[in-house]
């Protein structure tokens, strides 16, 4: 096999190199100094058909292969690292998820202008608490029927705010980790979608990077990318491909620095000859060239695998990790060869040295790349040391199911109450309407409920006032009705009493006995107010304030409004998302010798087949653990 | 006295009916009896296709002696070795010592395990695709593993289009003279028992039934007779029964409707189940069946569960758990691989109501591809007016889901 690019690849390289040398190189220093985006050059790239290199012509792309795309990024980065990442973030991150996971309508509406270069794309995954660990995502998208309500923010987003189309990841089902994340296509200009400041970065300064801010952004249902809960999968698949782009960028930056260093070393005369021929430098150049060649093969090979739909995640991670690691070494050596001149602003090698650093960080740090690579080789780490393959018992889910568990902690009591009211209003609660306080619990849309923590009977006035302000009926815990007799018996909420299946339940001074929690598990929203931060109710609530009912309830009553309430319209139940079941990792197979069913999620501990092994990955000599028939006697269940 | 019927030219039913057996496989009640079908082909060579249960052996021998006359029995062909068909092998070997046995290696292994002295006779081991000629008639063999034993195979006579289908396409109920499915009102009198037979005996092995159906589809136009080992012979309207088998083995419901199974100690849970049934009918969902889990044999419940699209389980709490008989029903549904149903739950308890959570967890964690409705009716000892809304909500959710 001849490891060589095709003449077409080299023709494309020549075309892009010419463009980069003529259009970008002359302004690169100015862009770097001014922290400025090369609008004109990017527009021209689009006109040249280079903004959609690897996408089919029917979607406005160039219909070329992934390797062509890598070469394009490499050549742009060779003269300017920032220009390289503009293309990489646009093609790999902004466009790819729509190409791979979008519906036909989404592709027509969004991919076509992206691939034609009429629009610029970006990708919003990273958050302050969700970097390498996407499970920490805090941006939320709440299903409101016709649309999703997007709230939260993203940081370090390449191509923002220049980009027009953003693929954004947000939590649609809280508390179940990455399975609760979904992807959305969000357009610049939508109400509530704003940008933070353009970051002042160390390198790649011609690429713009900004914060995304979502404040009640209504995302139409049809802009959900893939299915609910597929966000993490989409993000990971996108990053796999994106790594090829970043690897190509690192390669290009290093290549540019290397070429500059070789040229300089051949020109600079010391001790009567070009310094290139000092062995210390000639060896350095040999090492640099070798590293570049290794990196290039890794990058092109990963691109080729992707092009041919072969598994490539590990290879892309290797390419990204190695190319960026050596980019730091090569740019460092290149600057060293330049001596003091390389340390001066305006020298290309100085810029390359700064530009290179980000490539070991973004698109997954190189530490994460090593996680990706090693887990592809070794699989998942065993869960327990010395155990028989059994997994640790899972923590039981809260009795009321998956809840937001947002506890307001910032500021004084008044500020906490305001934050709570704002959150409730954002969820769609209208406090200008209300229901009679004696509405039967089972039919009530809202209930304000008192627990033993309410204190003496006169405090029930606080509950009555709050119930009025919240437009709610009055309920209680079992002891408040049965023992204290503050309310009639038919007002207590719990499994043996009345079940609340309406929308809003405000539990005041209720600690959350199991029987009580079971009676409210179908509530759409549970609010907890209690002095004891460790009370079970806080693990079962959507919103909570830790505080004394004597202080909090009057403030909350005030904030909700004490005026007369209009009669509430018929209740519309706000549905809570059911936590999606984990998708099977592979089909089950049934033995023709005995009916034993092989379940990939369980594996076969006795044959040392780890949990998570799909049937096709079982060794050829594996036999049915029950009757000893071979793999060929199994049929798909 | 012999008691035989002609299936088609030179092929005779030589089996027997059994009304004295109470429990089939010593587990499933068979109030209407069962037949053990055995078939004799009088070609140039004579062939017996499978034998009968030991209790029916004398009838089989009388039937064979009548038809064979002076001729010897040349071949004994065994499709399925389970003792309700294989138990008379030993007697056949003693009476016709020169008979050659045609079967497969797994079946020969089982014959030795059960203690039939087959060694010493000529054993002809066949595999799928092999053919064998008895003179005018040539048969071919198709493996039917796990329908419902590993050695099971079916034999197809390419000359007259007879498929000896082993336990596939079988049914409970004694034939009592009527040999052919077109001689009875199958839909009215037999379907329920055929379903109960299939779902309880072979229900777990849906994928393997599907595999067999796929193989049969290739020769469907050549099949003229289906001769199972229990129940009537099919010579008309094969598609009707194949369609049922297809549904059952894909675990797709036959009918949109609601099966309500209750576990009630003193009638209170039963009353709630009855209230729900009435509500459903009032709201237009009239295909409702209600059973008391304690006095209905689980094989009937399994059969109904395979029939209906929706299942409501109503159970008291017993020793902080699910009522044992209800728990047994749940475990049977799991064992028989039932899938693709929508469940709802009614729970009752007088001090700690546990059965609803436990049944829900069983349905979602232990059964496959089940949908569990969110609406649940919880009773403290008995159903009272204060639960009217909960009952209404449950009924509405079921109606909406059935009509969806």
Contacts between the chains, C-beta under 8 A, distances in Angstrom:
chain1	res1	chain2	res2	distance
A	440	B	389	7.3
A	442	B	386	7.5
A	442	B	389	3.9
A	442	B	390	6.4
A	443	B	389	5.9
A	490	B	386	6.5
A	495	B	353	5.8
A	495	B	378	5.8
A	495	B	380	7.9
A	496	B	353	7.2
A	496	B	378	7.9
A	496	B	380	4.3
A	498	B	386	6.9
A	499	B	378	6.8
A	499	B	390	6.2
A	501	B	390	8.0
A	501	B	393	7.0
A	518	B	357	8.0
A	518	B	378	8.0
A	522	B	374	6.4
A	590	B	146	7.3
A	590	B	205	7.5
A	590	B	207	5.1
A	590	B	208	6.8
A	591	B	146	7.7
A	592	B	145	3.7
A	592	B	146	5.6
A	592	B	150	6.7
A	592	B	208	6.8
A	593	B	145	7.0
A	593	B	146	7.7
A	593	B	150	4.8
A	594	B	146	7.5
A	594	B	150	6.3
A	595	B	146	5.1
A	595	B	204	6.1
A	595	B	205	5.8
A	595	B	208	7.7
A	627	B	150	7.4
A	633	B	145	7.3
A	635	B	207	5.6
A	635	B	208	6.8
A	635	B	211	5.7
A	636	B	207	6.9
A	637	B	207	4.9
